[in-house]
Amino acid sequence: GPKTAEVVAAFHIALRTGMRLQEALAAPAGFDAARRVVTLATTKTTGRAQIPVGRIAAKLLARPAFTVDPNEASTLFAKLCRQLLITGLTFHDSRATALTLLAKRVDVLTLAKISRHKDLSLLMNTYYRESEEEIAARI
């Protein structure tokens, strides 16, 4: 139904931005297309936050506000995974995927600004998966 479609859209937003479920659902309402920045009134770790987003995320965020609430979205996501015979996937996995991909394009301080992590060593050890050979090729 339409609410399941909203959950799918929120998952795509999270895959491009590294936002948590509740943040992705709130993001279209706080999106400033001219600046390509999402302002969230509350987040899990920092309270108010401003999150820069890329071009594709900006296209995904240019949509009406979501009507599904986080609890219902979580239930619908689990139901959708069951219907598609996907096991072990959580909505939060989209955050890890997004941050791993972003880590290939930005430095750890920039990634921390996007993800709102306070612990840089966690970011470096979890999301920067570049091999020594890959680093050597860049320098």
N, C-alpha and C positions, 0 to 999 in steps of 0.2 A: 503494500500500500504506500501511500504518500509519506508516512512517517518512516517507513523502512528506507525509502529513497532519500530522505533527509539524513538518515544515519550513514548511508553510503556516501553522500556528499560530504558529511562531516569527517568521515574516514579519509577521503581524498584530501581535504584541507589539512588534516593532521599529518598525512604522509608528506606534505609539502612544507609544513611549518614547524613540526615538532610539538604542536600543542596537545595538551591533554583533552579528553573528551569534553569536559565542561567548558574549557577554553575555546575549543573548536566550535561548539554550539553557540557561544556568545560572540564569536569573532565577527560574523557579518554585520552585527549591529554596531560594533566599534571600529569598523574598517574605514580608513580615510584613503580613498583611491588615489588622490593627488599626491599624497606623501608615501603611499604603499606601506602604511603603518597601521597595525591593529592596536587599539587601546582597550585593555581589559580592566574593568573596575576592581575585580578581585581575582587572584590566582592562588594556587595551593601554597606557594612559598613566599611570594613577594608582595601580596596585596595588589595595588595598582601596577600595571605594567604596560609598556609600549613595546611592541614586537614588530621588527622590520620583516617584510615578506618579499619573496621573489615574484617575477612576472607571472608565472603560472598560478601560484597561490593567489595573486591579486585577481586573476580571472575567476578563480573558484569562489573567492570571497565576495565578488560583485553579484550578490544574490539577495533575495528577501531573507529576513530573520528566520531562524529555525523555530518551529512550533513544538518540536519534541523536547521533553525535559531529559536531563542526564540519566535518571534511573530508567526511564522507559527506553532511552537510546541504548543503554547497556544491555537491557533485556532483549531488545530487537537485534542487536549485534550478535549476541550469543545464539539467538534463534536462526539468524541468517547463516551463521557459520555451520550450525547443525544441518540446515537444509542443503548447504553446499558441500557437506561431508568434510568440512575443514575442522581439524582437531588441534587444540593447543594454541590457537591464535587469540590474542586479546586485543582490544582497541588500543591499549597502551603500546603494543608492539609497533604501531605506526610511528610513535614518538622515537623509538630506538632506530627505526629504519630512516626516518627523516634526519636525525642527528648524525647518523653514520654517513649518509650521503652528503650532508652539509659540511661535515668534517673534511671532505675531500676538496672543498672549495674555499673554506675560510679558516683562519687561524683560531686557536683555542679561546682567545679572549673574545673574539667576535661570536664564536659559537656559544660562549657563556652568556653573552648579551641576548642572543636569540632564544636560548633554552631556559635562561634564568637559573642555571645551576650556580651554586655558591662555591662548590668544591671543584676547583680546576683539575686536580689530580684524578678525580672520578671521570671527568670529561675526557681527559687525555688517555686514561687507561681503558676506557670503555668504547669510545667512539672513533679514536684515531687509530685505524688499523693498517696504516701504511707500513710496508716492509722497509728494511734498511736499504734494499736495492732501489725501491721506488723513491725514497728520499734522496739517495745518491744521484739518481737520474735528474732530479729537480735542481740540485745545487751545483 
